[in-house]
Structures are given as structure tokens and as C-alpha cells.
Amino acid sequence: MTLRVLTAALLLPVLMASCTPVASLLAAREEQGPSPRQAGPLTVGDTWTVSGPIDGRSVAATISIPDLVSVSGGTASVNDRDRLDAFAAGREGFGVARYDPDRRYVTFSWVAAGNTTYICEVTAPLSLPYQGRLTMQRGGQTVANGTCEANVSQ
């Protein structure tokens, strides 16, 4: 009996010390609040800069992530209805980021002048800046292809 109590007394400081990192993390989370919502590389509050050469010129857009919502085939920074309305109306400056967890693709789309739509599709989001394929569309038809780069800033 004495040996068991002595063993428990000797192990108690070791067990308590092993709990310290967990307690520290919980205290930090309590102070900072919950972490922002995330879907793949997209995090609420981030801003992405997307750019690339296409059709003999450079294009660029800044796409913010104000929220993340479930959409068909993944998660996006805006819902499907708002996205469809904005792209159909050609609302210049409108942008959306989307993450497809099944294919692990990140897509950035935006409306530019003249009802031109740009789509940067990143199929291997491994390290920043992301590299992808840039597509320019008018009236739903692809008119040019290029390359794109996407980088995030918090």
C-alpha cells in the first residue's frame, strides 16, 4: 500500500506538467476568442490578391473573405445566389473565393470591366503563392487562357 502511494506521489508532478501545454492553449483561446472559420486555405478575415498575364496584358483582383458559406460542391465567400446575380449583372469589382474539398481546388473569380469574368483555378494549393490557370470569359464563353498567382494577406 505504501509503495502505491509513493509511486502515485512521484508520478503526480509528471502528470500535472503534461497538462500544462493544454491548459496554456485553452487559456490563450479564452483570451483571444474562437479562431476564425476556415475552409481549406480560405479563412474569414483574409484578403487574397490574384493576378496573372492573359491575352497580352496583366490583370489583378483583390478578393476578401468576409464569411464562409456552404455552396453546391464546397464552401465559398458568398452564397450561390449572390454570386450568380453579381456575375449575371456584370457587377464590376465583385469577387468570390471558393474551396472544393473533394477535389481540393481553390477558385477565385471576379467581374472586371466590360462584363469580363476572370477565373483563377488552383488545383494544387500546396505553398504560397498558389499557381493556377487563369481563364477570361465573356458571355459565358472562354476567350483566353493564361496563368495566375494567388497570395493571401491577413
Z-matrix of the N, CA and C atoms (Angstrom, degrees):
N
C 1 1.450
C 2 1.518 1 110.75
N 3 1.325 2 117.66 1 -44.86
C 4 1.455 3 122.14 2 -179.55
C 5 1.522 4 110.24 3 -64.05
N 6 1.319 5 117.07 4 -37.38
C 7 1.463 6 120.96 5 178.79
C 8 1.523 7 111.07 6 -64.14
N 9 1.309 8 117.64 7 -38.71
C 10 1.472 9 120.98 8 178.81
C 11 1.522 10 110.69 9 -66.48
N 12 1.297 11 117.15 10 -43.44
C 13 1.466 12 120.72 11 179.34
C 14 1.517 13 109.90 12 -64.54
N 15 1.332 14 117.12 13 -42.19
C 16 1.461 15 120.83 14 179.12
C 17 1.523 16 110.70 15 -64.19
N 18 1.324 17 117.59 16 -42.58
C 19 1.475 18 121.60 17 177.88
C 20 1.522 19 110.45 18 -62.08
N 21 1.320 20 117.31 19 -44.39
C 22 1.467 21 121.23 20 178.86
C 23 1.522 22 110.58 21 -63.64
N 24 1.317 23 117.45 22 -39.97
C 25 1.464 24 121.31 23 179.68
C 26 1.530 25 110.94 24 -65.52
N 27 1.308 26 117.20 25 -35.83
C 28 1.466 27 120.57 26 179.18
C 29 1.529 28 111.73 27 -74.65
N 30 1.325 29 118.32 28 -33.06
C 31 1.461 30 121.97 29 -178.95
C 32 1.521 31 112.91 30 -81.37
N 33 1.312 32 118.37 31 -22.32
C 34 1.456 33 121.79 32 -176.54
C 35 1.534 34 112.56 33 -57.32
N 36 1.341 35 120.64 34 -47.60
C 37 1.481 36 119.48 35 178.28
C 38 1.528 37 112.71 36 -61.21
N 39 1.331 38 116.69 37 -35.98
C 40 1.471 39 120.36 38 179.04
C 41 1.526 40 109.60 39 -66.02
N 42 1.312 41 116.65 40 -44.53
C 43 1.460 42 120.34 41 179.22
C 44 1.523 43 111.12 42 -64.32
N 45 1.305 44 117.89 43 -42.01
C 46 1.465 45 121.63 44 179.53
C 47 1.530 46 110.80 45 -64.34
N 48 1.319 47 116.77 46 -40.66
C 49 1.468 48 120.63 47 179.36
C 50 1.521 49 111.26 48 -64.95
N 51 1.322 50 116.78 49 -33.20
C 52 1.464 51 119.11 50 179.98
C 53 1.528 52 111.44 51 -70.81
N 54 1.312 53 118.36 52 -19.48
C 55 1.462 54 121.97 53 178.71
C 56 1.526 55 112.17 54 -85.35
N 57 1.317 56 118.08 55 -15.23
C 58 1.461 57 121.83 56 -176.03
C 59 1.524 58 113.20 57 -58.89
N 60 1.345 59 120.99 58 -46.13
C 61 1.468 60 118.93 59 178.76
C 62 1.523 61 113.32 60 -60.48
N 63 1.314 62 116.94 61 -38.51
C 64 1.461 63 120.56 62 179.43
C 65 1.521 64 109.57 63 -66.50
N 66 1.307 65 117.02 64 -44.64
C 67 1.464 66 120.78 65 179.01
C 68 1.523 67 110.46 66 -62.51
N 69 1.317 68 117.12 67 -38.63
C 70 1.466 69 121.30 68 178.96
C 71 1.526 70 111.07 69 -64.46
N 72 1.328 71 117.24 70 -43.69
C 73 1.458 72 120.86 71 178.66
C 74 1.521 73 111.37 72 -64.14
N 75 1.318 74 116.72 73 -41.77
C 76 1.459 75 120.23 74 179.61
C 77 1.521 76 111.19 75 -65.30
N 78 1.340 77 117.30 76 -38.91
C 79 1.459 78 120.98 77 178.49
C 80 1.529 79 110.35 78 -65.14
N 81 1.335 80 117.17 79 -42.09
C 82 1.470 81 120.65 80 179.39
C 83 1.524 82 110.10 81 -64.11
N 84 1.309 83 117.30 82 -41.28
C 85 1.465 84 120.42 83 179.54
C 86 1.526 85 110.47 84 -65.37
N 87 1.329 86 116.20 85 -37.97
C 88 1.462 87 120.97 86 178.77
C 89 1.531 88 110.17 87 -61.88
N 90 1.332 89 116.83 88 -40.84
C 91 1.469 90 121.39 89 -179.48
C 92 1.524 91 111.84 90 -72.02
N 93 1.327 92 117.58 91 -41.48
C 94 1.456 93 122.32 92 -173.93
C 95 1.520 94 113.13 93 -89.28
N 96 1.296 95 117.68 94 -13.86
C 97 1.458 96 120.87 95 -176.14
C 98 1.514 97 110.12 96 84.01
N 99 1.323 98 117.28 97 179.02
C 100 1.464 99 120.00 98 -178.39
C 101 1.525 100 111.17 99 -68.45
N 102 1.313 101 115.55 100 152.24
C 103 1.460 102 119.40 101 178.78
C 104 1.528 103 108.98 102 -71.29
N 105 1.341 104 117.08 103 154.17
C 106 1.470 105 120.12 104 -179.15
C 107 1.530 106 111.17 105 -64.40
N 108 1.325 107 115.10 106 153.28
C 109 1.461 108 119.93 107 177.70
C 110 1.513 109 109.87 108 -64.20
N 111 1.334 110 114.25 109 148.52
C 112 1.452 111 120.09 110 -174.45
C 113 1.518 112 110.39 111 -142.56
N 114 1.324 113 116.27 112 146.71
C 115 1.464 114 123.15 113 172.27
C 116 1.518 115 106.45 114 -139.91
N 117 1.313 116 116.38 115 106.27
C 118 1.459 117 119.88 116 -174.94
C 119 1.516 118 108.60 117 58.89
N 120 1.328 119 117.69 118 -130.01
C 121 1.465 120 120.11 119 179.88
C 122 1.531 121 113.80 120 -82.70
N 123 1.328 122 118.04 121 -4.74
C 124 1.462 123 121.39 122 -178.51
C 125 1.529 124 109.58 123 -86.88
N 126 1.334 125 116.06 124 128.41
C 127 1.462 126 121.89 125 179.53
C 128 1.515 127 108.74 126 -130.64
N 129 1.326 128 115.85 127 134.29
C 130 1.466 129 120.46 128 178.08
C 131 1.524 130 108.88 129 -56.86
N 132 1.331 131 115.90 130 131.49
C 133 1.458 132 122.22 131 -179.61
C 134 1.522 133 113.68 132 101.20
N 135 1.320 134 117.16 133 -16.16
C 136 1.470 135 120.58 134 179.11
C 137 1.518 136 110.87 135 -77.09
N 138 1.318 137 114.89 136 158.59
C 139 1.460 138 122.67 137 172.31
C 140 1.522 139 107.65 138 -128.73
N 141 1.312 140 115.56 139 130.66
C 142 1.463 141 121.85 140 -179.05
C 143 1.523 142 109.66 141 -107.36
N 144 1.303 143 116.17 142 138.54
C 145 1.457 144 122.40 143 172.00
C 146 1.523 145 106.54 144 -108.03
N 147 1.318 146 115.05 145 122.50
C 148 1.459 147 121.36 146 -176.91
C 149 1.528 148 107.36 147 -120.51
N 150 1.320 149 116.85 148 131.28
C 151 1.463 150 119.55 149 -178.02
C 152 1.519 151 110.12 150 -151.79
N 153 1.329 152 114.22 151 164.54
C 154 1.452 153 118.51 152 176.55
C 155 1.508 154 112.87 153 172.09
N 156 1.335 155 115.63 154 161.21
C 157 1.461 156 121.01 155 176.49
C 158 1.529 157 110.56 156 -85.75
N 159 1.313 158 114.50 157 136.37
C 160 1.465 159 119.51 158 177.09
C 161 1.527 160 108.45 159 -156.72
N 162 1.288 161 117.41 160 138.09
C 163 1.459 162 123.22 161 176.01
C 164 1.528 163 112.15 162 53.37
N 165 1.343 164 116.59 163 39.16
C 166 1.453 165 121.65 164 175.69
C 167 1.521 166 115.83 165 79.33
N 168 1.307 167 118.54 166 10.21
C 169 1.464 168 120.44 167 177.64
C 170 1.521 169 109.50 168 -146.07
N 171 1.323 170 115.83 169 169.18
C 172 1.464 171 121.20 170 178.17
C 173 1.515 172 109.66 171 -101.64
N 174 1.330 173 116.02 172 139.48
C 175 1.462 174 121.66 173 176.06
C 176 1.522 175 107.61 174 -124.43
N 177 1.337 176 115.63 175 155.08
C 178 1.458 177 120.24 176 179.38
C 179 1.521 178 109.85 177 -153.32
N 180 1.319 179 115.14 178 153.96
C 181 1.463 180 121.49 179 176.96
C 182 1.517 181 108.60 180 -150.11
N 183 1.323 182 114.49 181 153.79
C 184 1.455 183 121.64 182 173.79
C 185 1.526 184 106.52 183 -113.24
N 186 1.311 185 116.22 184 123.96
C 187 1.461 186 121.05 185 -176.95
C 188 1.525 187 108.94 186 -120.99
N 189 1.331 188 115.06 187 118.37
C 190 1.462 189 121.49 188 -179.63
C 191 1.520 190 110.02 189 -90.94
N 192 1.324 191 114.89 190 155.55
C 193 1.456 192 121.19 191 176.89
C 194 1.534 193 107.60 192 -115.66
N 195 1.356 194 116.97 193 82.76
C 196 1.465 195 119.20 194 -178.85
C 197 1.531 196 112.38 195 -75.18
N 198 1.327 197 116.82 196 -25.20
C 199 1.451 198 121.91 197 -178.89
C 200 1.520 199 107.92 198 -160.82
N 201 1.310 200 117.17 199 165.77
C 202 1.460 201 122.14 200 174.10
C 203 1.512 202 107.97 201 -127.21
N 204 1.326 203 115.68 202 126.22
C 205 1.459 204 121.48 203 -178.17
C 206 1.528 205 109.93 204 -127.87
N 207 1.308 206 115.59 205 152.09
C 208 1.466 207 120.65 206 176.96
C 209 1.524 208 108.93 207 -73.91
N 210 1.307 209 115.43 208 131.97
C 211 1.463 210 122.01 209 176.26
C 212 1.524 211 107.11 210 -132.11
N 213 1.324 212 115.85 211 170.75
C 214 1.459 213 118.14 212 179.06
C 215 1.528 214 109.60 213 -61.07
N 216 1.303 215 116.55 214 123.28
C 217 1.461 216 121.50 215 178.07
C 218 1.508 217 115.06 216 81.39
N 219 1.338 218 119.14 217 16.65
C 220 1.454 219 118.43 218 176.50
C 221 1.511 220 115.01 219 153.86
N 222 1.312 221 114.78 220 -146.29
C 223 1.458 222 123.38 221 -177.99
C 224 1.517 223 107.97 222 -131.24
N 225 1.344 224 116.88 223 140.91
C 226 1.465 225 120.56 224 -178.00
C 227 1.519 226 110.50 225 -139.13
N 228 1.329 227 114.49 226 167.04
C 229 1.461 228 120.57 227 -179.51
C 230 1.526 229 112.15 228 -78.12
N 231 1.307 230 118.14 229 -16.16
C 232 1.471 231 122.98 230 174.43
C 233 1.527 232 108.21 231 -140.63
N 234 1.321 233 116.45 232 160.65
C 235 1.463 234 118.56 233 -178.67
C 236 1.529 235 111.06 234 -76.22
N 237 1.313 236 115.53 235 164.44
C 238 1.471 237 121.62 236 -175.95
C 239 1.526 238 112.43 237 -60.77
N 240 1.315 239 117.16 238 -40.20
C 241 1.466 240 119.75 239 -177.26
C 242 1.531 241 111.50 240 -64.80
N 243 1.340 242 117.29 241 -46.81
C 244 1.460 243 120.38 242 178.23
C 245 1.526 244 111.29 243 -62.48
N 246 1.332 245 116.17 244 -39.78
C 247 1.464 246 120.22 245 179.00
C 248 1.518 247 110.69 246 -63.40
N 249 1.333 248 116.78 247 -48.50
C 250 1.467 249 120.19 248 -179.45
C 251 1.521 250 111.48 249 -61.93
N 252 1.339 251 117.65 250 -43.02
C 253 1.465 252 121.47 251 178.53
C 254 1.526 253 111.37 252 -61.03
N 255 1.338 254 116.64 253 -44.97
C 256 1.468 255 120.83 254 -177.56
C 257 1.530 256 111.70 255 -66.15
N 258 1.315 257 116.95 256 -42.17
C 259 1.461 258 119.76 257 -179.13
C 260 1.527 259 111.17 258 -72.48
N 261 1.324 260 117.61 259 -36.26
C 262 1.465 261 120.70 260 178.24
C 263 1.522 262 111.04 261 -67.20
N 264 1.326 263 116.98 262 -36.58
C 265 1.469 264 121.48 263 179.80
C 266 1.519 265 112.00 264 -83.13
N 267 1.328 266 117.38 265 -8.91
C 268 1.464 267 120.33 266 -178.70
C 269 1.515 268 111.72 267 65.61
N 270 1.325 269 116.76 268 40.95
C 271 1.460 270 121.60 269 -177.44
C 272 1.529 271 110.02 270 -71.74
N 273 1.308 272 115.83 271 94.21
C 274 1.453 273 122.72 272 -175.67
C 275 1.529 274 111.12 273 -55.07
N 276 1.338 275 116.11 274 134.89
C 277 1.453 276 122.21 275 179.75
C 278 1.521 277 114.10 276 93.92
N 279 1.338 278 116.37 277 -10.84
C 280 1.455 279 119.81 278 179.81
C 281 1.526 280 109.41 279 -74.75
N 282 1.324 281 117.05 280 133.84
C 283 1.455 282 120.84 281 179.18
C 284 1.512 283 111.46 282 -138.92
N 285 1.308 284 115.76 283 155.04
C 286 1.461 285 121.49 284 179.90
C 287 1.530 286 109.24 285 -144.22
N 288 1.312 287 115.02 286 142.03
C 289 1.466 288 121.61 287 173.89
C 290 1.522 289 106.78 288 -113.42
N 291 1.317 290 115.25 289 143.45
C 292 1.462 291 119.37 290 -176.16
C 293 1.518 292 109.59 291 -142.29
N 294 1.337 293 115.85 292 141.26
C 295 1.469 294 121.46 293 177.71
C 296 1.517 295 109.32 294 -123.01
N 297 1.333 296 116.26 295 127.61
C 298 1.461 297 123.00 296 177.74
C 299 1.530 298 107.13 297 -105.70
N 300 1.347 299 118.14 298 105.21
C 301 1.457 300 120.19 299 -176.01
C 302 1.531 301 113.67 300 -68.73
N 303 1.316 302 118.08 301 -26.13
C 304 1.462 303 120.33 302 -179.91
C 305 1.522 304 111.74 303 -69.58
N 306 1.327 305 116.16 304 -43.87
C 307 1.475 306 120.48 305 -179.96
C 308 1.521 307 111.81 306 -95.93
N 309 1.344 308 117.23 307 -11.31
C 310 1.472 309 124.06 308 -176.89
C 311 1.526 310 110.85 309 59.31
N 312 1.333 311 115.41 310 42.98
C 313 1.453 312 122.57 311 177.66
C 314 1.524 313 109.19 312 -104.22
N 315 1.316 314 115.96 313 145.35
C 316 1.458 315 122.37 314 170.52
C 317 1.518 316 106.72 315 -116.24
N 318 1.318 317 116.47 316 131.96
C 319 1.458 318 121.16 317 -178.73
C 320 1.521 319 109.19 318 -126.69
N 321 1.321 320 115.92 319 131.26
C 322 1.458 321 122.71 320 174.95
C 323 1.520 322 107.43 321 -115.50
N 324 1.326 323 117.21 322 126.13
C 325 1.465 324 121.37 323 -179.61
C 326 1.512 325 108.68 324 -128.93
N 327 1.327 326 116.51 325 143.56
C 328 1.458 327 119.72 326 176.58
C 329 1.518 328 110.79 327 -150.74
N 330 1.347 329 114.55 328 156.60
C 331 1.458 330 121.74 329 178.86
C 332 1.520 331 107.82 330 -101.06
N 333 1.320 332 116.45 331 128.86
C 334 1.458 333 122.20 332 179.14
C 335 1.529 334 109.64 333 -112.71
N 336 1.302 335 116.08 334 -174.43
C 337 1.469 336 121.72 335 -179.40
C 338 1.524 337 111.23 336 -58.60
N 339 1.309 338 114.97 337 149.63
C 340 1.464 339 120.32 338 176.82
C 341 1.520 340 113.24 339 70.67
N 342 1.327 341 116.79 340 26.03
C 343 1.461 342 122.13 341 179.91
C 344 1.532 343 111.62 342 55.77
N 345 1.329 344 115.36 343 37.28
C 346 1.454 345 122.06 344 176.31
C 347 1.523 346 108.11 345 -93.30
N 348 1.300 347 115.88 346 133.92
C 349 1.462 348 121.61 347 179.23
C 350 1.519 349 109.03 348 -111.26
N 351 1.329 350 115.16 349 135.19
C 352 1.468 351 121.33 350 175.49
C 353 1.517 352 108.64 351 -115.32
N 354 1.323 353 115.45 352 139.28
C 355 1.456 354 121.69 353 179.19
C 356 1.521 355 108.23 354 -131.58
N 357 1.331 356 114.82 355 120.27
C 358 1.466 357 121.13 356 176.28
C 359 1.521 358 106.98 357 -107.25
N 360 1.323 359 116.35 358 113.10
C 361 1.465 360 120.96 359 -178.60
C 362 1.525 361 109.51 360 -108.14
N 363 1.327 362 114.45 361 118.85
C 364 1.466 363 121.56 362 179.85
C 365 1.527 364 107.23 363 -104.54
N 366 1.333 365 116.01 364 115.27
C 367 1.464 366 120.04 365 -176.11
C 368 1.522 367 112.75 366 -98.26
N 369 1.321 368 117.45 367 -8.34
C 370 1.469 369 120.96 368 178.60
C 371 1.530 370 109.05 369 -137.78
N 372 1.345 371 116.97 370 75.29
C 373 1.466 372 119.44 371 -179.38
C 374 1.526 373 111.66 372 -77.43
N 375 1.341 374 115.76 373 78.25
C 376 1.458 375 119.98 374 -175.12
C 377 1.522 376 112.64 375 -102.81
N 378 1.328 377 117.55 376 -49.10
C 379 1.463 378 119.49 377 -179.28
C 380 1.521 379 109.01 378 -142.12
N 381 1.323 380 115.24 379 146.63
C 382 1.465 381 121.02 380 -178.56
C 383 1.510 382 110.71 381 -80.11
N 384 1.295 383 119.22 382 148.07
C 385 1.462 384 126.47 383 -8.18
C 386 1.521 385 110.45 384 -72.41
N 387 1.331 386 115.51 385 144.68
C 388 1.452 387 120.69 386 178.20
C 389 1.519 388 109.60 387 -71.59
N 390 1.313 389 116.28 388 144.01
C 391 1.457 390 123.24 389 177.06
C 392 1.524 391 108.00 390 -112.87
N 393 1.336 392 116.34 391 140.90
C 394 1.453 393 118.62 392 -179.01
C 395 1.511 394 113.24 393 -156.95
N 396 1.319 395 114.21 394 -170.22
C 397 1.467 396 121.75 395 179.41
C 398 1.520 397 108.74 396 -102.53
N 399 1.324 398 116.48 397 130.55
C 400 1.454 399 123.03 398 -179.94
C 401 1.529 400 109.27 399 -104.74
N 402 1.322 401 114.95 400 131.44
C 403 1.458 402 121.17 401 179.28
C 404 1.521 403 108.93 402 -122.85
N 405 1.327 404 116.37 403 135.60
C 406 1.462 405 121.85 404 175.19
C 407 1.520 406 107.45 405 -108.63
N 408 1.345 407 115.67 406 129.54
C 409 1.463 408 120.19 407 -179.34
C 410 1.522 409 110.77 408 -126.92
N 411 1.318 410 114.43 409 146.54
C 412 1.472 411 122.44 410 171.12
C 413 1.518 412 106.99 411 -134.08
N 414 1.311 413 115.31 412 127.85
C 415 1.464 414 119.59 413 -178.88
C 416 1.517 415 112.91 414 59.68
N 417 1.312 416 117.23 415 30.48
C 418 1.456 417 121.18 416 179.37
C 419 1.522 418 114.39 417 81.27
N 420 1.334 419 117.46 418 -3.15
C 421 1.458 420 121.97 419 -179.55
C 422 1.525 421 110.64 420 -103.00
N 423 1.322 422 117.17 421 135.47
C 424 1.465 423 121.42 422 177.14
C 425 1.519 424 109.18 423 -72.74
N 426 1.343 425 115.97 424 126.13
C 427 1.467 426 120.13 425 -179.83
C 428 1.525 427 112.27 426 -113.05
N 429 1.323 428 117.82 427 -16.98
C 430 1.464 429 119.99 428 177.99
C 431 1.525 430 109.60 429 -161.82
N 432 1.331 431 114.82 430 155.76
C 433 1.468 432 122.57 431 176.76
C 434 1.515 433 109.17 432 -128.21
N 435 1.322 434 114.67 433 151.28
C 436 1.449 435 120.72 434 178.22
C 437 1.516 436 109.35 435 -158.62
N 438 1.298 437 115.71 436 -157.29
C 439 1.466 438 121.50 437 178.51
C 440 1.514 439 108.53 438 -121.08
N 441 1.332 440 115.56 439 157.39
C 442 1.459 441 119.68 440 -179.92
C 443 1.516 442 110.33 441 -139.19
N 444 1.320 443 112.43 442 163.22
C 445 1.449 444 121.79 443 177.78
C 446 1.516 445 107.32 444 -135.61
N 447 1.331 446 117.63 445 136.21
C 448 1.458 447 122.19 446 179.43
C 449 1.511 448 109.37 447 -127.44
N 450 1.341 449 115.44 448 132.23
C 451 1.451 450 120.79 449 -179.49
C 452 1.514 451 108.78 450 -135.79
N 453 1.307 452 117.20 451 146.90
C 454 1.463 453 121.89 452 -175.72
C 455 1.526 454 110.82 453 -108.84
N 456 1.328 455 114.35 454 147.87
C 457 1.461 456 121.35 455 170.42
C 458 1.519 457 106.86 456 -135.57
N 459 1.317 458 116.52 457 139.63
C 460 1.463 459 119.57 458 -178.71
C 461 1.503 460 110.65 459 -87.95
